[in-house]
Amino acid sequence: MSRRLTVSILKFVWAAVILWFEYGVFWYAVRQCEWPDSHLTRHSSSDTTHVLVVADPQILNHRSYPGRPSILTYISQVIVDLNIRKSWRQATRLKPHAVVFLGDMMDGGRFPMDDAEYEKYYRRFKHIFSIEPGIPEYFIPGNHDIGLRMTRNASKKAHERYISHFGPLNQLVALGGYKLVMIDAPGLVEEDYIRERKGYSFQEWKSIPGGAVEFVKAIAEGVRDDPVILFSHIPLSRPDAADCGPLRERGTIHPGIGDGYQNTLGDQATDFLLQSLTPSLILSGDDHDYCEYYHNSTSARSASTRVREVTVKSLSMAMNVKFPGFQLLSLTSDQRQENGKSLGHADELCLLPDQLSIYLFKYIPLLLVSLLILFVVNTAPAYLPQPFRSPQAVHTGYQGHMTRLGHRALPGRDSGRDPMSDSYYHNDLTLPPPLSAAKCKPRPRTTWTFHLLGRRRRISFPWPLALVSKAVRDRLLFHNLTVKGRSKHVLKRSGVIGGFINDTRAVASIPLSIIVLISCWILYY
C-alpha cells in the first residue's frame, strides 16, 4: 500500500470515527429512548403530558476544582459544557411539554461573587439549556444553588439571586391531571434541624415564614383529592443498606451530613412529607446516580401504601457516573389502578454515552495505532529518501567510467609494463588527495573527568546520534542536497522524522477540523 493511500485511508477512518463519537452516539442513544406512554395508552384515551426531568447538571466555573491549575479547569469547563449541550440538544428532540430541573443547576451558585459574575454564570446556563419558546421550565433549589447549613464560603445573596433568576423556592404546579409539588429541600433540612434541636414535633412546630414546612402545611388540604408527584432535590430517608435496583452503577445512598450537604432527609421530615402529601411518585436528585426505592406510607386518609421514589441520574459527565442520563415522565388524567399501580403516570430512564470512555478507549487507541502505521510507512525501504545525484553528476560519472575502460583497453606508454606489478599503479596510489576530499571529524562525545586512587581518570561517552553513520542520520533527519551548478536551488528532502511529521499533520487536520466545526455548531447554534 502506498504512503499516499495510507494517509487517505487514515483520514477517512478518523473522519468517520469523530463524526460518530462526537455526534452520532448521542443521537443514537436518545433515539433508543421513548416516552413511556405504552403503560398508559392501553387504558386511557386522554391526552398524555410529557415531562423531561433533569437532575444536577452543575455547570462548572473557576471555583469547581480548587486544587486544579486554572488552564485545566477551563479545559474541563469547555469539555463538560459541550457534553451537556450535546445531551440536551438530543433530549429536546423528544419534544417535551414541560421540563423540571431537580436542583444544582450551577455548581458554584452558592459562593460569593459580584452581580456581574453571577449574571454571566446564569446566562451560560441558559445558553446551554436553551429551549423552544412556549415550553415551561420549573426549577427547585439544590445545595449548590443556595447552600445548606454552610458556615463558610456561602453568599448571603444566594437565596435572593436564586429567586430572581430561577423562581420561587417552593411551588405547586397543575400539569397533566397531577399536582406537582416542588419543595425547597435544603431549606427543609435547615428548618428540620432547628425544630429537632428545640424538641418540637412537626404538628407542634411553628413554621418559619416562607419555608418548606409552611408551604407543605398550606397546600396539604388542597391536594387531598388530587394525585401528587413530589419533587425534592434531596432524597427521602431510607435504611442504610437499602438496595437501589439494577439500574444503579454502584453502591447505594447512605445517610450522611457535612458542611454544605446532606445525603437524605431526616426520618421525621420524610414521614411529614409522606403523610401530608401522600404522593403517587417521588422524584429526587443530588446523589448523581440512579436509585429506585419504595417507601411505606401511612396516613389518616389512606391505608398503608408503597410509594416509589426515583433518584434521577445527573446529566453531567463530571458527576462521577459513567453514563449520565435523564428521566422521561408521562402523565395522564386517568387515575385508574391495576395491581396496586397507578396507570396515570409512568417514567423511564434514558441513558447517555460514556464520554470519558470515548476519550480513553476509542480516541487514544486509534491515535496510537495511527501513529504506528504512519511510522512504519515512513520507515519502509521503498519510502526512504535515496542518495541524490544531479543529471550532470550522472553524466560525468558515466563518461569517467567509460574513459577508464577505454584507457585500459588501448595500448599506451605503459603498455609494456606488467599490470600485475606494483609499479603499474604506483603513480596513481601516490597522488596526494584532492583538497575537496572529506576529512574525518571526531564524533561528538561527552567527557567525564574525575580522580580515583590519586590519579586523574577520564571517561568519554559518544552522543547517541553520533553512533550511527551519516547515511542513517540523513534518512532519519531533515537534510538538504544542492544541485551542482544551481547553487540557488536547494532540493529539500525529508527523512523518516520529517515524513512522519508531515503525514501526522495531514491526517490530524481532518478530525481536528470536524471537532471544531461540531463544537461550534453545538455550542452556538
N, C-alpha and C positions, 0 to 999 in steps of 0.2 A: 504494500500500500504506500502510495506516495505521501510525502510530507504535506503537500497542499491538501490532499484529500483527507488526511488525518485531522488537520486543523479544521476543515469544513465540517467533518462529522462531529467533532467535539463542540463546535459552535451550535450545531443543530441540537445535540443532546442537552447542552446547557440551557438553550432557549426553551426547550420543551419542559425540562425539569423546573426551571424558575417559574414559568407560566402556571404550571400545575400546583406547585407548593406555595406560591405567593398568592394565588387567587383560586385555582381550581379546587383545592381540597376544602376551602371554606364554602364554596358554592355547593360542592357535593355533600358535605356534612349536613348543612342546613336543608338540603334537598331531601335528605332522608327523614327529616322531622315533619310531622303533620299535626295539625290541631286534633286533640283527642275527641272529636265530635262523634266518632263511631260509638262511643259509650253512651251517647245521649240521643242521637237522632233515631235510633230504633224505637224509642219510646216517646219521642216528643216531636211535634211538628212546628213548634215555635222557633223563632229566630235565635241563633246562638251568638253570644258575645265572646270575642276572643281577646284575652288579656295577656300581654307579654310581661313576664315578671323577671326583673334583672336584680342581681344582688352584688354588692361590694365591687364595683368597678375600680374604686380607689385610684383615681387619676393621680399619677405621681407628680411631685415637684422637687425642688432642690433640697428639701428637708427630708425626703423619704429615706435616704441612706446616709446617715450622718458620718459614718466612717469610710465612705467611698469617695475617691477623688471626683472633683466636680465634672470633669470631662466624661468619666464613666457613668456618673449619674445622669448626665444629659443624654448620652447614648442610650442608656436604659429607658429613659423617658420617651425618646423618639420611637424606639422599638416597641414598647408597650402601647403607646398611643396608636401606632399603626396597626398592631394586632387587634386591639379593642375596636378600632374603627372598621377593620375588615369584618370582624364578627358582627358588629352592629349593622353594617350595611346588608349583610346576608339575612340577619334576623328580621329586619324591617321588610324584606321582600315577602314575608309571610302575611303581610297586610293585617297587623293587629288593629283592633278597635280602640284599645287603650293600653298604656304602659304604666307599670308600677315599679318604682325603684325602692329596694328594701334597705336603703341607707348606705353609709360610707361611699358617697358619691366621689368625694375628693379626699385623698389620703391625708392632706395637711390642712384641712379646713378649720380645724380647731386651734391652730397655732397663731400666735400674734403676728400680724402683718398689717401694713397700711391698706387703706381702701383701694388704692390703685392696683396693688398687687393682687388683692382678693378679686377684684373685677376681672383682671386678666386671667386669673386662675379659673374663675367661673365661666368666662367666655370660651376658654379652651375646652372645658367640659361640655358646654352646649354645642360647640363645633363638632366634637367627636360624636355626640349623640344627637345630631341634627335629625329632624323627623318632619314628615309632611304636615303642613298646617291642617288643623282640624282634629288631629289625633290627641286626645287629652293625656297628659302625663301627671302622675301622682308620686310624691316623694315622702318618705318617712326618714327621720334623722337617725344617724348612726353615731357611734362614739368617736369616729374620726371626723365627723362633721361638726359636732357641738361639744365634744369632750364628755368624760364620765368620771366624776369624783377625782378630778385631777388636782394635785396640789402644786404643780409647777407646769410651766410651758403651756398654759391654757389662756386663750384670749377671752377677755371679758365681753368682747363683741361677738363671740361665736354664735350665740343664740339669735341675737339681733340680725346678724348677717344671714344666717340660715333662713329666718322667716322672710326677710326682704327679697331673697333670691329663689328659694325653693317652696315657700308657702308655709302654712301652719304646722305646728309640731304634731298636733292630733287632728284627725279629720274623719268624717263619716261620709261615704260616697255610696249612692244608689246606682247599681250598674248590673245589667243582665238579670234582673229579678233578685239580686242579692244586695245585702248591706255590707259594704267593705269598710271594716273598722281598722283604721291605721293609727297606731299609738306611738307615742314618744317613749321608746323602751329605755334609753339612757336616763331620761327624767324619771321614769317609774322606778328604776333601780335606786336612784338617789333618794327619792321620796320614801321608798320602802326601807332603806337603811335608817332614815330618821325616825320613821314610825316604829320600827322594831327596837331601836335604841331607847325610845320613850315608853315602850311596853304597851302599845295600843294594838287592838285588832283592826282590820280594815273597816269593820262596821262602826267601830268607835272613833276611828281616826278622822280628824277634821282636815279635809283635803287642802293641799296647797292650791291657791287660786291659779287657774290656768294650767294646772298639772295634769298628768295622765290619769291619776286616781279620780279627780273631779270629773274629768271628761268621761271616763267609763261609767261612773255612777249616774251621770246626767243622761247618757244615751241608753242605759240598760233597759229601762221601761219601754222606750220607743222601739226597740228592736226585738221585743219578746216574740212577736208573731212573724218575724221575717227570718229567712236563712242568713246567717252571718259568716263571713270569712274574715279572720283576724290576721292582720299583717303586723309583724313585730321584727325589729332588727335583731334583737337578742332572742335566741331560742328559749322555750319554756323549760322548766326544770324536769329532770328525769333521773333515774338511778345511774350511778357512776358507770356501771358496766353495761348500760343499755345498748343493744345492737342497733345499728343504723341501716341495716339491709344490704343487699348485694351490690347496689349501685355506688356505694361509697368506695373511695380509693384505698383508704387505710384508716385504722384506728376507730375511735368513736368520739363523742362530745363529752368531755369531762368538766365537771364544775370547777371553776377557778376564778380568782379575783386578783386584780392588780391595779397599779396606777394607770388609770385610763381605760380599763376594760373589765368586763365580767362575762364569763362564758355562757352562763344561763341565768334566767330569772330565778328569784328565790322561790321556795316551795309555797309559801303563803301568797305571794304575788301571783304565782301560777294558778292556784286554786281560786283566787279572787277573779281572775280573768275568765277562767272556765265556767265558774258558777254565775257570773254576772252576764256573760255574753252567750254562753252555750254555742260556740261556733261549730259550724259544719266542717270547717277546714282551717288550718293554721299554716301560714307561710312565713318563714323566718330567714335570716341571713347570718352574717357575722362570722360563721365558722369557716366559710370558703369552700367546704366540701359538702357533698350531698349527704343528707341524712333523713331517714323516714322513721317516724316513731308514733305510737298510738298512746294517747293519754286516756285514762279513765276519769270521766267527768260525772259528777252527781250534783243535781240542782233541785230546787223545790218544785220546778215546773216540769221536770222530766226525770225519768228513771236513769240509772247508771248507763252511760253510753261511752263508746270508744271514739275519741276524736283524733283524726290523723293530722300530724304535723310534718311538713316537708321543709327541711332546711335547704335552701336553693344554693346551687354552686355559684362561685364567683365567675364573673365574665372575664376576668383579667388573667393573663398568663403569669403575672408576677405574684400571685397569691398562693404559691406552693401547692398547686394542683396540676397534674399532668394534662388533664382535659378540662378546660373551662366549660361553662355551659349556662343555660338559662331555662326557665320554666314556661311552658305553654299552658294556659288556663282557659278552659271553655266553660261558659256559664249559660244556663237557660232558666227560664222562669218555671219550668215544670219541675216540681219538687217531689215526685213520686219516689218511693223507696223500693229496693229489691235486694233481698238477702241482707238486710241491715245497712245497705249502702245507698246513699243519695244518688239519684240519677240526674240531679240538676247541675252538677259540676263534675269536671274531670280535668286532670292535669297530666302533663307529660314532660319528662326531662329531655332536653336537646343538648347533645354533646358537641363540642367544637374541637378542632385539631390540636394536637400536642405540638405547639410551636417550637419548644426547646428541642424536642427530638428531631424535628425537621432540620434544625441547625446542626445538631451534633451527629446524627446518624444518616442524614441524607446529603447535606451540602459538604460537610468536611470529608467524608469518604470519597465522594465524587471529585472533590478538589485534589485529594492526594492521588487518586487514580489518574486524573487528567495530567497532573504534573509528571507522574511517572511515564505515561505514554509519550508526552512531549519530549522528555529527556531521552527516552530510548530511541525515538525517531531521529533526534538530532545527533545522537552518538552512533547511529548506524553507519557503516563504512560508505554506503552509497551517497550519504548526505554530508560527509565531512569535506571541508574545503581542500582541494588538491593544490600542489605547488603550481604557482602561476608562471607561465613563460610567455613573453611577448612574441608577436609574429617575427620580429627581427631576430630575436634570440634563437627561435626555432630555425630560421633560415640560415643564420650564421653557424649554428651548431651542425646543421646538415652539411654545409659546404666544408666546414673543417673536417668532418668525418670522412667525406669523400676525398678531400685533399690528402689526408693521411693514408688512406687506402691507395690512392694513385701514386704517392711518393714511394711507398714500399713496393709497388708493382713495377716501377720503371727503374732502369739502371741509372746510376749516378756516380758521384765521386766516391761514394762509399760502397759501390757495388762489389769491389774486390775484397771487402772485409767480411770476415765471418760474422754472420748475425748473432751467433751464439756466444761470441767473445764479449768480455766485459767492456772492451774499448768501443764496441759498436754503439753503446748507449751512454758512454762516458760523458760526452759533451752535454747531452740533454739533462743528465742527472745532476751535473754540477752547476747548472744555471742557477743564478740567485732567484729567489721567489719574487713575484711581482709585488709592487708596493700595495696593490689593492687586495692582496691575499688576506683572508680573515685571520685575525690574531686570536689566540686562545686567551680568554679572560678568566681570571679566577672566579669561581662560583661564589655568590654571596653566602657568608657564613656568620653565625653568631658565636662570639668567643667569650668564655667564662674563665677568668684568671683567679687563682686562689693559692694559699700557702698550705703545704702539708708536710709534716715532719721536717720543718726547717727549710724546705725547698719550694721554690715557686712552680706552680703547676698551671697548665692551661688546657682547657678542653674547648674544641670548636664543634659547632653543630651547623650543618648546611641547612639553608632555608628549605622548607618543604617543596616549593615550586622549583627550586634550583636542582632538585634531584632528577627531574625529568628533562628530556632533551628539548632543544629549541623547536624541533618539528612538532613534538607533542604539545608544547606550550602554545604554539601557533594554532593548533587545532582546538585548543580549549579557550584561548583568549582572543580578544579583538586584535587584528593585525592589519597593517596597510602594506600594499605592494604597489610600487611605482613602475609604470610602463617606461621602458627605455626609450629615450628620445622625446618623451612627453612628460616633462617634469611637473607641469601644472596639473596634469590629470592623474589623480590617485584613485586606484580601484580599491574600494573598501570591502573586504570580505570578512564576515563574522564567523567565528568558530562555534563550538558547541554552546558555550555560555551565551554568546550573542544571539544565535539562532533560537535557543531555548527561551530567552527573554522576549524576543520578538514574537514568537509563537504564543507564549503565555499571554502577552499583551493583546494579541489579536483575538484569542479565544475569550479572554476575560471581558473584552469590550461589549460583547453581546449580552451576557447575563447582567452585568452592571447597568447597562442601558435599560434593560427591561425592568430591573428592580426600581430604578429611579422613576421610570415612567409610571409603573403601577403604584408606587408610593405617592407620587404627586397626584395621581388620579384619585386614589383612595382618600387622601388627606384633604384635598382642596376642591373636589368636585362631588 
